[in-house]
Amino acid sequence: LEEESFSHTNIIYVKRRWYDVFIRGINYIKRRIFKKSKHKFEYLSYIMSRAFKTNYYDIVLVENNMDTYISLLKKVKNEKLFFHLHNDFDCDDPAKTLSKTKKIINSANGILVVSNYLKEKLESHNADNVTVVHNFVKSQEFNEAITNRENEIKEKYHLKNDDIIVLYVGRLEKEKGVDKLLEALLLLKNSKVKCLIVGDFLNKTKYGKYWDNIRKMLIKLQGRVFLTGYVPNSDLVNFYAISNFTVIPSQWEEAFGLVALEAMKMKKAVIASDSGGLLEVLSPQGSINIKRDDNFVSNLASAINRLSENKKLCLQMGEANYKRSRIFPQSDKEYLYMIVRAIEYGSKSINNQN
C-alpha cells in the first residue's frame, strides 16, 4: 500500500500501542484455557475497531472478516454497514460460523457476495438485500502475451516439450484435495504426464498426518510431480502458460474459485470438482466436472487421462473457457463500479423500507 498512490483515498494505518502486548497475552491465555477457536480473531478485531470513528462515515464496507464486522457493530450509529463475503460459511471454519453470519444477516444494510452459490445459501437463512459481484482477474496480468519464463521453468523442473503438464494452483491443504490429485496420478500409466503443484501450506503443523501422506505419494511419483512452493501472483502467468490444463480437485464448497478464472483467462481447459461457485464460473464446454463421491479419484484419473490423450480437445475447451471469462469484470475500475453500484442499490433498498 505504501508503494501505491491513490488520489481519492485516505489509508489509515492502525499503529500498535504499548499495552497491546497485554491484550494479546490475555487473548492467548483465553485460547489456551478454553480451547475454543472463537477467541482466535479477537485481537485483530479489537485493533480494527479501535480506529473506527462513530458518526464519521456515510457507508462502512467490511471485507470478509466477520469478527471485525461484529466488533464494529457495537460502535455503529448512523452509518450504513455493508459486508463483503468472499468465503463459504457454516462449514467448520471458526471465522465464518452460522451464528456470526446470522448477526450480519440481521444487521447489515446489504451483503455483497462473490457468487450466486453464496447468495442462495444466505437467502436460505432469510437474508435479503444480497448482491452478487463476481471476482475478477486483470486481463493485463493474465495474458499469454506477457509470459517470459516458460523455457526457464521447463528447464528447472526437467520438463520436455512432449510432456503433458498438469497444473494445480492453491494451498496444500486437505480441503483443496491435493491428496486426491496425487492418488489419481498414481493410477495413470502414461509417464509423459507431469504435474506442477504451485502453492504451500499455511500451517504445516496443523496438517501433520495429511502432509506425511502426501510426502509418501510424492516419493512414489518422483520425477512426475514437482512442488514449486509459493509463487508470486506476478509469476503465475508463466506456469499457466506452460501447462496443458488445470486441475481444481476441491473437497469443500468453493465460494468462487479464482484459480478457475485465471486458467480461463489463459485459455486452459479445467478439470474441477462439482464444488460451490466453480460450477457457475467455468464454461460447461471448457471443463470436466467431477462429482465428489466414492469414485472421485478414479473419475479424476480418467479425466486427466482423457485430456492428456487429446491436445485438440484441450485447445477447444480452453477457447470456450476464455470466451466465458469475458463475462466477468475485466479491470479494477469495472470491478469498483460494480461494488459501488451494489452498495448504492443496497442503500436505496433500505431507504425504501424506511
C-alpha positions in Angstrom: 0.0 0.0 0.0 2.8 2.4 0.8 4.1 1.9 -2.8 0.8 2.9 -4.3 -0.6 6.4 -4.8 -4.4 6.9 -4.5 -5.9 10.3 -5.5 -9.2 10.0 -3.5 -8.3 7.5 -0.8 -7.0 8.0 2.7 -5.3 5.0 4.2 -5.3 4.9 8.0 -2.6 2.7 9.5 -3.6 1.4 12.9 -0.4 1.5 15.0 0.3 -0.8 17.9 0.2 0.7 21.3 2.4 -0.2 24.3 -0.5 -2.0 26.1 -1.3 -4.2 23.1 1.2 -6.8 24.3 -1.0 -7.4 27.4 -4.2 -7.6 25.3 -2.5 -10.2 23.0 -1.3 -12.1 26.1 -4.8 -12.2 27.6 -6.2 -13.3 24.2 -3.6 -16.1 24.0 -4.4 -17.3 27.5 -8.1 -17.4 26.8 -7.4 -19.6 23.7 -5.2 -21.9 25.7 -7.7 -22.3 28.7 -11.0 -22.5 26.8 -9.6 -24.3 23.8 -12.1 -22.5 21.7 -11.3 -21.1 18.3 -13.8 -18.3 18.7 -11.1 -16.3 20.6 -8.6 -16.6 17.7 -9.7 -13.5 15.9 -10.5 -11.2 18.9 -7.2 -9.3 18.9 -7.3 -8.3 15.2 -11.0 -7.2 15.5 -10.1 -5.1 18.6 -7.3 -3.3 16.7 -9.6 -2.6 13.7 -12.5 -1.3 15.8 -10.2 1.0 17.7 -9.6 3.1 14.6 -13.4 3.4 13.9 -14.9 6.9 14.3 -18.6 6.8 15.2 -20.8 9.1 13.1 -17.9 10.0 10.8 -18.6 7.8 7.8 -21.6 7.5 5.5 -21.0 3.9 4.5 -18.8 1.2 6.0 -17.8 -1.8 3.9 -16.2 -4.6 5.9 -14.1 -7.0 3.7 -14.8 -10.6 4.6 -13.9 -10.5 8.3 -17.0 -11.4 10.4 -15.3 -10.7 13.7 -14.3 -7.2 12.6 -17.8 -6.6 11.4 -19.3 -7.7 14.8 -16.8 -5.6 16.7 -17.7 -2.5 14.6 -21.4 -3.2 15.1 -21.2 -2.1 18.7 -20.0 1.3 17.6 -22.1 2.0 14.6 -24.9 4.6 15.0 -25.9 6.4 11.8 -23.5 4.7 9.4 -24.8 2.3 6.8 -23.0 -1.0 7.3 -22.2 -3.5 4.4 -20.4 -6.8 4.4 -18.4 -8.3 1.5 -18.4 -12.1 1.8 -15.7 -14.0 -0.1 -15.8 -17.4 1.5 -18.3 -20.1 2.4 -19.9 -20.0 5.9 -21.3 -22.6 8.3 -18.6 -25.0 7.1 -16.3 -25.8 10.1 -14.5 -22.5 9.7 -14.4 -20.7 13.1 -14.1 -17.4 11.3 -17.4 -18.0 9.4 -19.8 -19.7 11.8 -23.5 -19.7 11.3 -24.1 -17.6 14.4 -21.7 -14.9 13.2 -23.3 -15.0 9.8 -26.8 -14.5 11.3 -25.6 -11.4 13.1 -24.6 -10.0 9.8 -27.8 -11.0 8.1 -29.9 -9.4 10.9 -27.9 -6.1 11.0 -26.3 -5.3 7.6 -27.8 -2.8 5.2 -26.5 -5.0 2.5 -24.3 -8.1 1.8 -22.1 -8.4 -1.2 -21.1 -11.9 -2.3 -18.8 -13.4 -5.0 -21.2 -16.0 -6.4 -24.8 -17.0 -6.7 -23.9 -20.1 -4.7 -23.3 -17.8 -1.7 -26.3 -15.7 -2.4 -28.7 -18.7 -2.4 -27.1 -20.1 0.7 -27.6 -16.8 2.6 -31.1 -16.4 1.3 -31.9 -19.9 2.7 -31.2 -18.3 6.1 -33.6 -15.5 5.4 -31.1 -12.9 4.2 -32.4 -10.3 1.8 -30.6 -7.5 0.1 -27.8 -9.8 -1.1 -26.0 -8.7 -4.3 -23.6 -10.8 -6.4 -20.4 -9.1 -7.5 -18.2 -11.7 -9.2 -14.5 -11.7 -8.6 -12.2 -10.6 -11.4 -8.7 -11.2 -12.8 -6.9 -8.4 -14.6 -6.6 -9.1 -18.2 -3.2 -7.3 -18.3 -1.8 -9.7 -15.6 -3.1 -12.9 -17.1 -2.4 -12.9 -20.7 -0.3 -15.2 -22.9 1.5 -12.2 -24.4 3.3 -11.3 -21.2 4.8 -14.7 -20.4 8.6 -14.6 -20.4 9.9 -17.6 -18.3 8.4 -20.6 -19.9 11.7 -22.2 -21.0 13.3 -21.3 -17.7 10.6 -23.1 -15.8 10.7 -26.1 -18.0 14.4 -26.5 -17.6 14.2 -26.1 -13.8 11.8 -29.0 -13.5 13.3 -31.0 -16.4 10.1 -30.9 -18.4 10.3 -31.9 -22.1 8.3 -30.4 -25.0 6.3 -33.5 -25.4 5.3 -33.8 -21.8 1.7 -33.3 -20.8 1.8 -30.7 -18.0 -1.0 -30.7 -15.4 -1.2 -27.6 -13.2 -2.5 -27.3 -9.7 -2.5 -23.8 -8.0 -3.5 -23.3 -4.4 -2.8 -24.2 -0.8 -1.7 -27.7 0.0 -4.5 -28.4 2.4 -7.0 -31.2 2.8 -10.0 -29.1 1.7 -8.2 -28.3 -1.6 -7.9 -32.0 -2.5 -4.2 -32.2 -3.3 -4.1 -35.7 -1.9 -6.9 -36.7 -4.3 -5.0 -35.4 -7.2 -1.9 -37.4 -6.2 -3.9 -40.5 -5.8 -5.4 -40.0 -9.3 -1.9 -39.5 -10.8 -0.8 -42.8 -9.2 -3.4 -44.6 -11.3 -2.0 -43.2 -14.5 0.4 -45.3 -16.6 1.4 -42.5 -19.0 4.9 -41.4 -17.9 4.6 -38.3 -20.1 2.0 -36.8 -17.7 3.8 -34.4 -15.3 2.2 -32.3 -12.6 3.3 -28.9 -11.2 1.9 -28.2 -7.8 2.1 -24.4 -7.2 1.5 -23.4 -3.6 2.3 -24.3 0.0 0.8 -25.0 3.4 -0.4 -22.0 5.5 0.2 -24.2 8.6 2.1 -27.5 8.2 1.8 -28.5 11.8 -2.0 -28.4 11.5 -1.8 -30.9 8.7 0.9 -33.2 10.1 -0.6 -36.6 9.2 -2.0 -35.2 5.9 1.4 -33.9 4.9 3.0 -37.3 5.8 0.5 -39.0 3.4 1.3 -36.5 0.7 5.0 -37.0 1.2 4.7 -40.8 0.8 2.9 -40.4 -2.5 5.4 -37.8 -3.8 8.1 -40.4 -3.3 6.2 -42.8 -5.5 5.6 -40.1 -8.1 9.2 -38.9 -8.1 10.1 -37.3 -11.4 6.4 -36.9 -12.3 5.2 -34.4 -9.7 7.0 -31.2 -8.7 6.3 -28.9 -5.8 7.2 -25.3 -6.6 6.3 -23.8 -3.2 4.9 -20.3 -3.1 4.9 -18.4 -6.4 4.1 -14.6 -6.5 1.0 -13.7 -8.4 3.0 -11.8 -11.0 4.8 -15.1 -11.9 1.7 -17.4 -12.0 1.0 -16.5 -15.6 4.2 -18.4 -16.7 3.1 -21.6 -15.0 -0.3 -21.4 -16.6 1.3 -20.8 -20.0 3.4 -24.0 -20.0 0.6 -26.2 -18.7 -1.8 -28.2 -20.9 -4.7 -28.0 -18.5 -5.5 -27.1 -14.8 -7.0 -29.3 -12.1 -9.1 -28.0 -9.2 -9.9 -31.0 -7.0 -11.5 -29.1 -4.1 -13.2 -31.2 -1.5 -15.2 -28.4 0.1 -17.5 -25.8 -1.4 -15.6 -23.1 -3.3 -17.2 -19.7 -2.9 -16.0 -18.7 -6.3 -12.8 -20.3 -7.5 -10.3 -17.6 -8.6 -7.9 -20.2 -10.0 -10.6 -21.3 -12.4 -10.9 -17.8 -13.8 -7.1 -17.4 -14.0 -6.9 -20.6 -16.1 -9.8 -19.4 -18.3 -8.0 -16.2 -19.0 -5.0 -18.2 -20.1 -7.2 -20.3 -22.4 -6.8 -23.5 -20.4 -9.1 -26.5 -20.1 -10.1 -27.2 -16.5 -10.9 -30.4 -14.6 -12.8 -29.4 -11.4 -14.9 -31.0 -8.6 -18.6 -30.1 -8.5 -17.8 -27.5 -5.8 -20.0 -24.5 -5.0 -19.3 -21.5 -7.2 -16.9 -23.3 -9.5 -19.9 -24.6 -11.5 -21.1 -21.1 -12.3 -17.6 -19.8 -13.1 -16.5 -22.4 -15.6 -17.8 -22.9 -19.1 -19.7 -26.2 -19.5 -17.8 -26.7 -22.7 -14.5 -25.8 -21.2 -14.5 -28.0 -18.1 -14.9 -31.6 -16.9 -16.7 -31.6 -13.5 -16.1 -34.5 -11.2 -18.7 -35.5 -8.6 -17.4 -35.7 -5.1 -18.3 -39.3 -4.2 -16.5 -42.6 -3.6 -15.4 -42.7 -7.3 -13.9 -39.2 -7.3 -10.3 -40.4 -7.6 -10.9 -42.9 -10.4 -13.1 -40.4 -12.3 -10.4 -37.7 -11.8 -7.8 -40.1 -13.2 -10.0 -40.9 -16.2 -10.5 -37.1 -16.9 -6.8 -36.4 -16.7 -6.1 -39.3 -19.0 -8.7 -38.2 -21.5 -7.3 -34.6 -21.8 -3.7 -36.0 -21.8 -4.5 -38.0 -24.9 -6.3 -35.2 -26.8 -4.5 -31.9 -27.1 -7.0 -30.7 -29.7 -9.8 -31.1 -27.2 -7.7 -29.2 -24.6 -7.4 -26.3 -27.0 -11.1 -26.3 -27.8 -12.1 -26.3 -24.1 -9.5 -23.6 -23.5 -11.1 -21.3 -26.1 -14.6 -22.0 -24.6 -13.3 -21.0 -21.1 -11.6 -17.9 -22.5 -14.9 -16.8 -24.2 -16.7 -17.2 -20.9 -14.1 -15.3 -18.9 -15.2 -12.2 -20.8 -18.5 -12.1 -18.9 -16.6 -11.3 -15.7 -15.2 -7.9 -14.8 -12.1 -7.2 -16.9 -10.5 -4.3 -14.9 -10.2 -2.9 -11.4 -12.2 0.1 -12.5 -15.1 -2.1 -13.8 -14.9 -4.1 -10.6 -15.0 -1.0 -8.4 -18.0 0.3 -10.4 -19.9 -2.9 -9.6 -19.0 -2.7 -5.9 -20.3 0.9 -5.8 -23.4 0.1 -7.7 -24.2 -2.8 -5.3 -23.8 -0.5 -2.3 -26.0 2.1 -3.9 -28.6 -0.5 -4.6 -28.5 -1.7 -1.0 -28.7 1.8 0.3 -31.8 2.6 -1.9 -33.4 -0.7 -0.7 -33.0 0.4 2.9 -34.3 3.9 2.2 -37.4 2.4 0.5 -38.1 0.2 3.5 -37.9 3.3 5.8 
